[in-house]
Amino acid sequence: MSKEMQGRKESEKGDITLLGNNNTVYKSDYNPDVLETFPNKHPDRDYFVKFNCPEFTSLCPITGQPDFATIYISYIPSEKMVESKSLKLYLFSFRNHGDFHEDCVNIIMNDLIKLMDPKYIEVLGKFLPRGGISIDPYCNYGKPGTKWEQVAWDRLVNHDMYPEKVDNR
């Protein structure tokens, strides 16, 4: 057991096995099984958890050429939270995965919904230009039957109302 996990109650550990593990295996093809969770200690409070992955890579499914992006993940946890090292390994597993940009962000969001059942989640991919054009897909989800369902819709329809200045990335 890692030093980080020693002294914690069993209920606080979740299914974490990667954190502090010095024998990490970096899978280079899509692998959602690497994702791990731990219990949210504040499930009655709504708060955002944000991850930025500036070194995301995947492959074009047609040409096999690499696509580079920053992936932004923001979510409001319910009972479970994603463990960051497992998320890093999961995102790394897209390295040899061939899918379009839009598919990648939706796959990431769907896998995280299945893993955690969050109140709200959004995933944005800011892909570097290839062939003179960049693609920035955005998707989100609010748990049906909750206030977060409406928040997801509102954020989606207002997502790019004020796009950022693009300075050749």
C-alpha positions in Angstrom: 0.0 0.0 0.0 1.3 3.5 -0.9 2.3 6.0 1.8 -0.5 8.3 0.5 -3.1 5.6 1.4 -1.7 4.4 4.7 -3.7 5.5 7.8 -6.9 6.1 5.8 -10.1 4.4 6.7 -11.3 1.7 4.2 -14.3 3.9 3.4 -12.0 6.7 2.2 -9.9 4.5 -0.1 -12.4 3.6 -2.8 -10.9 1.3 -5.4 -7.6 3.1 -5.7 -4.7 0.9 -6.7 -2.5 3.1 -9.0 -1.7 6.1 -6.7 1.7 5.5 -5.2 2.3 2.4 -7.3 5.8 2.4 -8.7 5.0 -0.3 -11.3 2.7 1.8 -13.5 1.9 0.3 -16.9 1.2 2.8 -19.6 -1.3 1.3 -22.0 -1.0 2.9 -25.4 -4.4 1.9 -26.7 -7.8 3.0 -25.4 -8.4 1.4 -22.0 -11.3 2.7 -19.8 -10.7 -0.2 -17.3 -7.7 1.8 -15.9 -10.1 4.4 -14.4 -10.5 4.3 -10.6 -12.6 6.2 -8.1 -12.7 7.2 -4.5 -15.5 8.4 -2.3 -16.5 12.1 -2.3 -16.2 13.3 1.3 -18.6 16.2 0.5 -21.4 14.7 -1.6 -24.0 17.1 -0.2 -22.0 20.2 -1.5 -22.0 21.2 -5.1 -18.5 22.1 -6.3 -16.5 21.8 -9.5 -13.4 19.6 -10.0 -11.4 20.5 -13.0 -8.7 18.7 -14.9 -6.6 20.1 -17.7 -4.6 17.7 -19.9 -2.4 19.7 -22.2 -0.6 16.7 -23.8 -3.5 14.7 -25.1 -2.9 12.8 -28.3 -5.0 10.5 -30.4 -4.8 9.4 -34.0 -6.9 10.4 -37.0 -8.9 7.3 -37.9 -8.4 7.9 -41.6 -4.8 9.0 -42.0 -3.3 7.6 -38.8 -1.6 11.0 -38.2 -1.4 12.2 -34.6 -3.8 14.8 -33.3 -2.7 16.9 -30.3 -5.1 18.7 -27.9 -5.7 20.1 -24.5 -8.6 18.3 -22.9 -10.5 20.1 -20.2 -12.8 18.1 -17.9 -15.0 19.8 -15.3 -17.5 17.9 -13.2 -19.6 18.2 -10.1 -19.2 15.0 -8.2 -21.9 13.0 -6.5 -20.8 10.0 -4.4 -17.7 9.1 -6.4 -14.7 11.0 -7.7 -12.2 10.0 -10.4 -8.6 9.4 -9.1 -6.2 11.7 -11.0 -3.4 9.2 -11.8 -5.9 6.8 -13.2 -7.4 9.6 -15.3 -3.9 10.5 -16.6 -3.3 6.9 -17.6 -6.8 6.7 -19.2 -6.2 9.8 -21.3 -2.7 8.5 -22.2 -4.4 5.3 -23.5 -5.9 7.3 -26.4 -2.3 7.7 -27.8 -2.8 5.0 -30.4 -6.6 5.2 -30.6 -8.1 6.3 -33.9 -11.2 8.4 -33.6 -12.3 11.8 -34.7 -12.0 14.7 -32.2 -15.7 14.9 -31.6 -15.8 11.2 -30.8 -12.8 11.4 -28.4 -14.5 14.0 -26.1 -17.8 12.2 -26.1 -16.1 8.9 -25.3 -14.2 10.5 -22.4 -17.4 12.0 -21.1 -19.4 8.8 -21.4 -16.7 6.8 -19.7 -16.6 9.2 -16.8 -20.4 9.3 -16.5 -20.4 5.5 -16.3 -17.6 5.5 -13.8 -18.8 8.2 -11.4 -22.4 9.1 -12.1 -21.6 12.8 -11.5 -24.2 15.5 -11.0 -22.8 17.4 -14.0 -19.8 17.0 -16.3 -18.4 18.8 -19.4 -15.5 17.9 -21.6 -13.8 20.3 -24.1 -11.1 19.4 -26.5 -9.0 22.2 -28.0 -7.2 20.4 -30.8 -4.2 22.0 -32.6 -4.8 22.9 -36.2 -4.0 20.3 -38.8 -4.6 21.2 -42.5 -5.1 24.8 -41.5 -8.2 24.3 -39.2 -8.6 23.5 -35.5 -11.6 21.7 -34.1 -12.8 22.3 -30.5 -15.6 19.9 -29.6 -17.5 20.4 -26.4 -20.0 18.1 -24.7 -21.8 18.1 -21.4 -24.3 16.2 -19.3 -26.5 17.0 -16.4 -28.1 14.2 -14.4 -31.6 13.8 -15.6 -34.4 14.9 -13.3 -32.1 17.3 -11.4 -31.3 21.0 -11.7 -28.1 20.0 -13.4 -30.0 18.8 -16.5 -31.1 22.4 -17.1 -27.6 23.7 -16.3 -26.2 21.4 -19.0 -28.7 22.7 -21.6 -28.0 26.3 -20.7 -24.2 25.9 -20.9 -24.5 24.0 -24.1 -26.6 26.6 -25.9 -24.5 29.4 -24.6 -21.2 27.6 -24.9 -19.4 29.7 -27.5 -21.2 33.0 -27.1 -17.9 34.7 -26.4 -15.2 32.6 -28.1 -11.6 33.2 -27.1 -9.1 35.0 -29.3 -7.1 32.4 -31.2 -3.5 33.4 -31.6 -2.3 30.4 -33.7 -2.6 28.4 -30.4 
